Amino acid sequence: MTTYETLTPPENASAAQRFTESMTWGAFGSLWNSGEQKLLQCCAVRQETHDVKTFIFRCADFSALSFEPGQFITISPVIGEQAIARCYTLSSSPTRPFAFSITVKRVPGGAVSNWLHDNLKPGDRLRASGPAGSFTPVGHPATKLMYLSAGSGVTPLMSMTRAAFDMAGNLDIVFVHSARTPADIIFHEELIRMQASMTGLRVISICEGLGDTPQWQQPTGRLDLPLLSQQVPDFKEREIFTCGPQGYMEAIKSLLREAAFDFDHYHQESFDIAALNEEALIEQASSLDQQKVFTVTLSRSGKTFSMQGNQTVLAAAKKAGAIVPSSCSQGVCGTCKTALLKGTVDMNHNGGIRQREIDKGLRLLCCSKPSSDLVIDL
């Protein structure tokens, strides 16, 4: 990796002087890699729709972010004196690694999304870890693709499209996005601009209603098999990537099953933070049939609690009042990664932890169930 230790800032240029006030020039060339924590600085905030904003960041040490299009980072803003972790897909392209973005829809009652919308401004800093996630076209050498998204599920697919555009990829991409009204389409103008200059890109936007845009010319209603067959007759020949609310993704899978689509060529985002309700998960775990009971000790506080073997350690710890950083609750993001000091667990993760971390004794509490009494580093 090339570094630039000998460079000095340009002279007699006020913009450059402002740029270098807090910058270490030797930092250029270093990478922010998966699983590593970084301090991020917000560079800009952009309003996309009435309830969606894009937040653009850079690493405070000016390192570059190395990620695959479709992956996410986990941010940990401090809200009410407590760090709360949430996963957000990177909406920017990995071809632009020094400034990257997340695009966030305001969720009613959502602690982090509302805090971001109401408080985060250029110059503010927060901690983040990542990148992570397996929802990416990397490793799938297809030249014909279809991206299906709804609402803020557009973000990973936008990263993929921006990357293809920047790299002048020789790809045949059909991007089908569903929204409530034309005013709710995120990135609409940019997608249309990219379509105009990228031969292989076709953008189809489907709106449930017209809203304040009676002149809307694209399809209305909801995506179904007749509409998909009409708009994309060769969809069964394409590698399909889908992201959106859980109900939308279930509807898409049902549609494709009806069409006898080969699901070896289907990929969807593996978690939906907005759909998760941790309290419901805890209640569900506590209501399960009685099984063997284990004792869990938190090494830092000395607190102990009992839990059943069919509960996850995360659910039981939270029920016992322990403060455990967590986000996806599905073994994807790695936020709840904790050292297991004694005991054994059965862990079924979805890529949120590496083998070398497991070898060091780390476990993801959200997808770990005890098989003995435990001591964990909390």
C-alpha positions in Angstrom: 0.0 0.0 0.0 1.5 3.3 -1.1 1.7 6.1 1.5 2.5 9.7 1.0 4.7 10.6 4.0 6.7 13.2 2.1 3.9 15.3 0.7 3.3 18.8 2.1 0.2 20.9 1.8 -0.1 23.2 -1.2 0.8 26.8 -0.3 -1.3 30.0 -1.0 -4.6 28.2 -1.4 -7.2 29.0 1.2 -9.4 26.0 0.3 -6.4 23.6 0.7 -5.5 25.3 4.0 -9.0 24.7 5.3 -8.8 21.1 4.1 -5.6 20.4 5.9 -6.3 22.1 9.2 -7.0 18.7 10.9 -5.4 16.4 8.4 -2.4 14.2 8.7 -1.0 13.8 5.2 0.7 10.5 6.0 -2.7 8.9 6.7 -3.6 8.7 3.0 -3.1 5.2 1.7 -4.2 3.4 4.9 -7.4 1.4 4.8 -10.4 1.0 7.1 -11.1 -2.8 7.0 -13.9 -5.1 8.1 -14.4 -5.3 11.9 -12.2 -2.3 12.7 -13.6 0.6 14.7 -13.1 4.1 13.4 -14.0 7.6 14.4 -16.0 9.2 11.5 -16.6 12.9 10.8 -19.7 14.0 9.1 -18.9 16.1 6.0 -22.3 16.9 4.6 -26.0 16.1 5.0 -28.3 15.9 2.0 -32.1 15.9 2.0 -33.3 13.2 -0.4 -37.0 13.1 0.3 -39.3 14.5 3.0 -38.2 11.7 5.4 -34.9 10.5 4.0 -31.5 12.1 4.4 -28.0 11.1 3.2 -25.1 11.5 5.6 -21.7 11.8 4.1 -18.7 10.8 6.2 -14.9 10.6 6.1 -12.6 8.8 8.5 -11.2 11.2 11.0 -7.7 9.9 10.3 -8.3 10.2 6.5 -8.0 6.5 5.9 -9.9 4.9 3.0 -12.9 2.7 3.4 -12.5 -0.7 1.7 -15.8 -2.4 1.1 -17.9 -4.2 -1.5 -21.0 -2.6 -2.9 -24.0 -3.7 -0.9 -22.2 -3.9 2.4 -23.0 -1.9 5.6 -21.3 -0.2 8.5 -22.4 -0.2 12.1 -22.6 3.3 13.6 -22.7 3.9 17.4 -23.9 7.5 18.1 -24.1 8.5 21.8 -27.7 9.2 22.6 -28.7 10.2 26.1 -25.2 9.2 27.4 -25.5 5.7 25.9 -23.9 4.5 22.7 -26.6 2.8 20.5 -25.4 0.7 17.6 -27.3 0.4 14.3 -26.4 -1.0 10.9 -26.8 1.1 7.8 -26.0 0.1 4.3 -23.4 2.2 2.5 -25.2 4.0 -0.4 -22.0 5.3 -1.9 -19.7 3.5 -4.4 -16.5 1.8 -3.2 -14.8 3.5 -6.1 -14.8 6.7 -4.0 -13.3 5.4 -0.7 -12.4 8.6 1.1 -15.9 10.0 1.3 -18.8 7.5 1.9 -22.4 7.8 2.8 -25.4 6.2 4.5 -28.9 7.1 3.5 -31.4 6.9 6.4 -35.2 7.0 6.4 -36.8 8.5 9.5 -38.6 5.7 11.3 -41.4 6.6 13.6 -40.1 5.9 17.1 -36.7 4.9 15.8 -34.1 6.1 18.3 -31.2 6.3 16.0 -32.8 7.4 12.7 -34.6 10.3 14.4 -31.5 11.3 16.2 -29.5 11.4 13.0 -32.2 13.4 11.2 -32.6 15.9 14.1 -29.0 16.2 15.4 -26.2 15.1 13.1 -24.6 18.0 11.2 -21.3 18.6 9.3 -18.3 18.5 11.6 -19.9 16.1 14.1 -18.1 12.9 14.9 -19.3 9.4 15.9 -17.8 5.9 16.1 -18.4 3.1 13.6 -17.3 -0.4 12.8 -17.4 -2.4 9.7 -17.8 -2.8 6.8 -19.6 -6.2 6.8 -22.3 -8.1 5.0 -22.6 -10.7 2.2 -25.3 -8.9 0.2 -23.1 -8.0 -2.7 -22.7 -8.9 -6.4 -19.0 -9.5 -5.8 -18.4 -13.2 -6.4 -21.4 -13.5 -8.8 -19.9 -13.1 -12.3 -23.2 -12.3 -14.0 -23.5 -9.7 -16.7 -27.3 -9.5 -16.7 -28.7 -8.3 -13.4 -32.0 -7.1 -12.0 -32.2 -5.0 -8.8 -35.5 -5.0 -7.0 -36.0 -2.5 -4.2 -38.7 -0.7 -2.2 -38.4 2.4 0.0 -35.0 2.8 1.7 -34.1 -0.7 0.5 -32.7 1.1 -2.5 -29.5 2.0 -0.7 -27.4 -1.2 -1.3 -28.6 -1.4 -4.9 -27.7 2.2 -5.4 -24.2 1.5 -4.2 -24.0 -1.4 -6.7 -25.3 0.8 -9.5 -23.0 3.7 -8.7 -20.0 1.3 -8.7 -21.0 -0.1 -12.1 -21.4 3.4 -13.4 -18.0 4.7 -12.1 -16.2 1.6 -13.5 -18.0 1.8 -16.9 -19.0 -1.8 -16.3 -20.2 -3.7 -19.4 -23.3 -4.8 -17.5 -27.0 -5.2 -18.4 -28.8 -3.9 -15.3 -32.6 -3.4 -14.9 -33.3 -1.4 -11.7 -36.9 -1.8 -10.6 -37.8 0.4 -7.6 -41.2 0.6 -5.8 -42.3 3.7 -3.8 -45.5 5.1 -2.4 -45.5 8.2 -4.7 -43.1 9.8 -7.2 -42.0 12.2 -4.4 -40.9 9.3 -2.3 -38.5 7.9 -4.9 -35.0 8.1 -3.4 -32.1 9.0 -5.8 -34.7 9.3 -8.7 -32.9 12.2 -10.5 -29.5 10.6 -10.2 -30.7 7.2 -11.5 -32.3 9.0 -14.5 -29.0 10.8 -15.2 -27.0 7.6 -15.0 -29.5 5.8 -17.3 -29.0 8.6 -19.9 -25.3 8.0 -20.1 -24.9 4.3 -19.2 -26.0 2.1 -22.1 -26.7 -1.0 -20.1 -28.8 0.6 -17.3 -32.6 0.7 -17.4 -34.5 2.3 -14.5 -38.2 1.4 -13.8 -40.0 3.2 -11.0 -43.4 1.9 -9.8 -45.5 4.0 -7.6 -48.6 3.0 -5.6 -50.2 6.4 -6.1 -49.5 9.6 -7.9 -49.4 12.0 -4.9 -48.7 15.5 -6.2 -47.4 14.3 -9.6 -50.4 13.7 -11.8 -48.2 13.7 -14.9 -46.4 10.5 -13.8 -45.7 8.4 -16.9 -44.2 5.2 -15.3 -46.2 2.2 -13.9 -48.5 2.6 -11.0 -49.8 0.1 -8.5 -47.7 -2.7 -7.0 -45.2 -5.0 -8.7 -46.7 -8.3 -9.6 -45.8 -11.1 -12.1 -47.8 -9.7 -15.1 -46.2 -6.2 -14.6 -42.7 -7.7 -14.2 -43.1 -10.0 -17.2 -44.2 -7.0 -19.3 -41.5 -4.6 -18.2 -38.6 -7.2 -17.9 -39.5 -10.2 -20.2 -36.1 -11.8 -19.6 -36.1 -11.5 -15.8 -35.6 -15.3 -15.4 -32.2 -15.0 -17.1 -31.0 -12.4 -14.6 -29.1 -12.5 -11.3 -31.6 -10.8 -8.9 -30.8 -8.7 -5.9 -33.6 -7.6 -3.7 -33.8 -5.3 -0.7 -36.8 -3.7 1.0 -39.2 -4.1 3.9 -39.7 -7.7 5.0 -43.2 -7.8 3.5 -42.0 -6.6 0.1 -39.2 -9.2 0.0 -41.6 -12.0 0.9 -44.0 -10.8 -1.9 -41.1 -10.8 -4.4 -40.1 -14.4 -3.4 -43.7 -15.5 -3.9 -43.9 -13.8 -7.3 -40.6 -15.5 -8.4 -41.8 -18.9 -7.1 -44.9 -18.5 -9.2 -42.7 -17.8 -12.2 -40.5 -20.9 -11.4 -37.5 -18.7 -11.1 -34.2 -20.5 -10.2 -33.4 -19.3 -6.7 -29.7 -20.1 -7.1 -29.6 -16.7 -8.8 -31.6 -14.8 -6.1 -30.1 -12.8 -3.3 -31.7 -10.6 -0.7 -30.5 -8.4 2.2 -30.3 -10.7 5.2 -31.7 -8.4 7.8 -34.2 -5.6 8.2 -33.3 -3.4 11.2 -36.7 -1.6 11.0 -38.5 -4.8 11.3 -36.7 -6.0 14.4 -38.3 -5.7 17.8 -35.8 -6.7 20.5 -38.5 -6.7 23.2 -40.5 -9.1 21.2 -37.5 -11.4 20.7 -36.9 -11.4 24.5 -40.5 -12.2 25.3 -40.5 -14.9 22.7 -37.4 -16.4 24.2 -38.8 -16.3 27.7 -42.0 -18.0 26.8 -40.4 -21.1 25.3 -40.8 -24.5 26.9 -38.7 -25.2 29.9 -35.2 -26.6 29.1 -32.0 -27.1 31.0 -31.1 -23.9 32.9 -27.6 -22.4 32.9 -25.9 -19.8 34.9 -24.3 -16.8 33.2 -21.8 -14.5 35.0 -20.8 -11.1 33.8 -17.1 -10.8 34.7 -16.9 -7.0 34.9 -20.0 -6.4 37.0 -20.1 -9.7 38.8 -23.8 -9.9 38.0 -25.2 -13.5 37.5 -28.4 -14.7 36.0 -30.0 -17.9 34.9 -31.2 -18.7 31.4 -32.7 -21.6 29.4 -30.7 -23.4 26.8 -33.1 -22.5 24.1 -32.6 -18.7 24.6 -29.9 -16.6 23.0 -27.4 -15.1 25.4 -28.2 -11.7 24.1 -32.0 -12.0 24.8 -31.4 -13.4 28.3 -28.7 -10.8 29.2 -31.0 -8.0 28.1 -33.9 -9.5 30.1 -31.6 -9.6 33.1 -30.9 -5.9 32.7 -27.4 -6.1 31.2 -26.4 -3.4 28.8 -25.2 -5.2 25.7 -24.4 -3.3 22.4 -26.4 -4.9 19.6 -28.1 -4.1 16.3 -29.2 -6.7 13.8 -29.8 -9.6 16.2 -29.2 -12.1 13.4 -25.5 -12.7 13.5 -24.7 -10.4 10.7 -23.4 -7.0 12.0 -21.0 -8.1 14.7 -22.1 -5.4 17.1 -22.7 -7.9 20.0 -19.3 -9.5 19.6 -18.1 -10.4 23.1 -15.3 -12.5 24.7 -16.4 -15.8 26.1 -14.1 -16.3 29.2 -15.5 -19.7 30.3 -18.0 -22.2 29.0 -19.3 -23.2 25.7 -22.1 -22.0 23.4 -23.7 -23.2 20.1 -23.3 -20.2 17.7 -25.0 -20.1 14.3 -23.9 -16.8 12.7 -24.4 -15.2 9.3 -21.0 -13.8 8.6 -20.7 -11.3 11.5 -17.6 -12.8 13.0 -14.3 -14.2 11.5 -12.7 -17.5 12.3 -9.7 -15.8 13.8 -12.0 -13.9 16.2 -13.7 -17.2 17.1 -10.3 -18.7 17.8 -9.5 -15.8 20.1 -12.6 -16.6 22.2 -15.1 -14.0 20.8 -18.7 -14.9 20.2 -21.8 -13.2 18.8 -24.3 -13.2 21.7 -27.3 -12.7 19.4 -26.9 -16.1 17.8 -25.3 -18.1 20.7 -27.1 -20.5 22.9 -25.4 -21.9 26.0 -24.4 -25.5 26.3 -22.8 -25.0 29.8 -22.5 -22.3 32.5 -20.8 -19.2 31.1 -18.6 -16.3 32.1 -18.6 -13.5 29.5 -16.7 -10.3 29.3 -19.4 -7.8 30.2 
